[in-house]
Amino acid sequence: MEIDVANLEIEMNRGFLQILVLLALEQKMYGYKMIKYYEQHGYTVEENTLYPILRRLEKNGLIKSEWDVSGDRPKKFYHITALGRLVRKKALAIWGEQNDMLKNIMEVNSHVSKS
C-alpha cells in the first residue's frame, strides 16, 4: 500500500490555514498580500488554496471583505469579525489540547520502545 503523503498534507493544512487566516486578519489584508505575509514567515500557500478558504470564512461570517478602488487596481481587503475572533480562540484551544495529547503519547511511546 502506497501512502499519499501529498493528500495527507493537504488535509492537515486545511484547518491549520484557517487558523493562520484568522490570525493574520487582525489587520486588513488583501489576498496577494496574505500570500506574501505567509511566505515571509516560512509558510507557502497557493492562491487556489487561499481564496476558497477566504470565501468560505466570509460565507460563515468569520471574516468580512470590502473593496478599495482608490488605487490603480481594485483590491478586496479582508478582516476578521467578532465571531471570527471567538472561533479562532476556540480553534487555538483545540489545537493546543491536540498538540499536548500528541506530545504525551509520543513521550509514552518513546519510553515503551526503549524498554
N, C-alpha and C positions, 0 to 999 in steps of 0.2 A: 504494500500500500504506500503510495506516494503522498506526502504531506504538501498541501497547498499553502505554503508559508505566506505568499503574497495576499491570498484571501484572508488568512488569519490576521495579518497586519491591518488590512483594510477594516475588518470587523472591529478590531481593538481600537483603531484610531477614530472611529465614528464618535463614540462617546467622549473620548479624550478631546477631539477637536471642538465639540460643542462647548465643553468647559473652557477651552482656550478662547473661543469666540466670546463667550460671556465675560471672561476676564479682560480681554483686550478692549471691549466696547464700553468700558468706563469712560473712555474718551471717544468722541465721534471719529469714525474712520470709514473710508470707502474701501471696497473690496481689494483693489490692487495694493493699496497702502497696507492692508492687513497681511497680504501675502508677503510683502517686503518686511514688515514688522516681525513676522514669524521667522523669516529667513535670518534676520539679524540675531535672533535668539536660538538659532540652530535647528529649527523645525521647518521642513519643506511641505508645502501644501499646494496642490494644483487648483487652478481656477475652477475646473469642472468638479472638484470636490467641495470647495468652499461655497460657491454660490448656491447650490441646492440646500446646504445647511443654513445659510443666511435666510433663504426663502422659508424654510420650514420653521426656523426660530421666530421669524416675523409672523408667520401664519398662526403660531401658537401664542403670540403676544409677549414673547420673551425679549424681543428687540423691536425697535421701530426704525423706519427709514425716512429720509427726506432728501429731495433733490436740491442741489446747489447748481444753479445755472449762471452764476455770476462770472465764471471764468470762460476760457476758450471752449472747453468741453464740459458738458453737464456731468456731475458726479453724484452718485447716490450714496449718501452718508448713512451709516447705521449707528445706533446707540442702544444701550441696554435699558430695559424698563424696570420698574419696581418688582414686577413678577419675575423678570429675568434674574434680578439680584437674589430673590428668595430661592429660585430654582438652583442658581449657581451655588448658593450657600449649602443647600441640601446635597447637591451633587458632589461638592468637595468633601462634605462629611462622609458620604457613602464611599467615595474614593479613598479617603483616609482609613476608614474601617477595613475596606478590602485590602489595602496595602499592608496594614498591620496584620491581618489574617495571613496574607502570603508570607510575610516575614516570619511569623510564628511557625507556620507549617514548614517552611524551608529550614528553619533552625532545628526543629524537631527531627526532620528527615536527615539533616547533616549529622546529628548525634547518633541516629539509628544506623546510618551507613558506616560510621566509624567504629561501631561496636563489633 
